[in-house]
Amino acid sequence: MGNDVVPSEGGGFLDQLNLPKIVAGPAGEAISRLIGGAVDIPAAWLASVTQRIKDKTEARSVVSKAVADAAASLAKNDPEVIQRAAHSLLTKELRHQTNREEIARKTIEYLGEDPPAQTAKPDDDWLNVFERYAEDASSERLQDLWGRIFAGELRKPKAFSLRTLRFVAELDENVVALFEKWSPRVVNADFIAFPSQHGVEFTELLQLEECGLITGATGSLSKSFDAGSLPDGQIASFGFQFKKHLLLVHARAPVNLQVQNVLLTTIGREIYAITRTPAAMEPVQDFANRLPKHNLLEIVCYPLEGGAAGRLWSKPEEPSSVNQTPAERA
């Protein structure tokens, strides 16, 4: 598929998204299948993506109009029973088509935010399941979630299991919102550190556990981070990655950090990968404050999207080492 899939007129905004690259090859085939295209993504449909992104409240699907006109024509000429049956069928298919096309638009938007070097088409079994579930997503939040899943799968095949697709199909918006609320506190895409054991936050964690996104809310799980075989007195470093920040903890061996946590399940980890986590410093600072400080020298935060590093904690200075760095004092 070449660049001719992009309309020649009004393509300025599309050019900014680098759509020729995005919709060529495997990604284009998969998106075309989702919207019902035969081989290539129709140029007219791509043009509608531009208008929909610019003004979603005014854009309308040509397909939707055609189906509506066909339903109206059928209602004039057929018996009432057939009219009702046709109306029911066409209404259902119109809703499904509208949902699929909205998810396809969102998929292209997310691919355009950070165009991948290459994409891969998911296997047919995965696409069959995805199409069946995604076409029933009528809310904007769930359509957005399916769009992120599709974009993620096109970037990295097998990033989302069939089990996760089934889970998302039954997910309600409140759970999505709750998981996104907690996602800034996820560490190393694997666990939530120092979970609450009482109050509203504990209740929220129980709800996430009941839904299958985390495990261990009622237990006492702990992760251990130690200096391994480093000789006593040597400097050890530990990395803790949040969605937008990286914490480096420098310590002097021997050291063993015990971090109470709840774990993300396989489904939780896959969904966390596509959550749109705000770059909040509060959970990062809270994590640094709660870390055991025995033999720690300093905790430094590095923004992952640019910006200056900041020291969140350092070992209190001794009178004889006021002008030394924590590493020098070690």
RAVEN-V802081 format. One record per run of one state. SS is the DSSP state (H for helix, E for strand, - for the rest). FROM is the first residue (numbers start at 1). TO is the last residue. If there is no record, write none. Layout:
ss:SS from:FROM to:TO
ss:SS from:FROM to:TO
This chain:
ss:- from:1 to:2
ss:H from:3 to:5
ss:- from:6 to:11
ss:H from:12 to:17
ss:- from:18 to:18
ss:H from:19 to:23
ss:- from:24 to:25
ss:H from:26 to:35
ss:- from:36 to:42
ss:H from:43 to:54
ss:- from:55 to:61
ss:H from:62 to:77
ss:- from:78 to:79
ss:H from:80 to:113
ss:- from:114 to:123
ss:H from:124 to:134
ss:- from:135 to:139
ss:H from:140 to:155
ss:- from:156 to:161
ss:H from:162 to:169
ss:- from:170 to:172
ss:H from:173 to:183
ss:- from:184 to:185
ss:E from:186 to:187
ss:- from:188 to:190
ss:E from:191 to:193
ss:- from:194 to:198
ss:H from:199 to:211
ss:- from:212 to:213
ss:E from:214 to:215
ss:- from:216 to:221
ss:E from:222 to:226
ss:- from:227 to:234
ss:E from:235 to:241
ss:- from:242 to:244
ss:E from:245 to:252
ss:- from:253 to:255
ss:E from:256 to:264
ss:- from:265 to:265
ss:H from:266 to:272
ss:- from:273 to:281
ss:H from:282 to:290
ss:- from:291 to:295
ss:E from:296 to:303
ss:- from:304 to:309
ss:E from:310 to:314
ss:- from:315 to:318
ss:H from:319 to:321
ss:- from:322 to:325
ss:H from:326 to:329
ss:- from:330 to:330
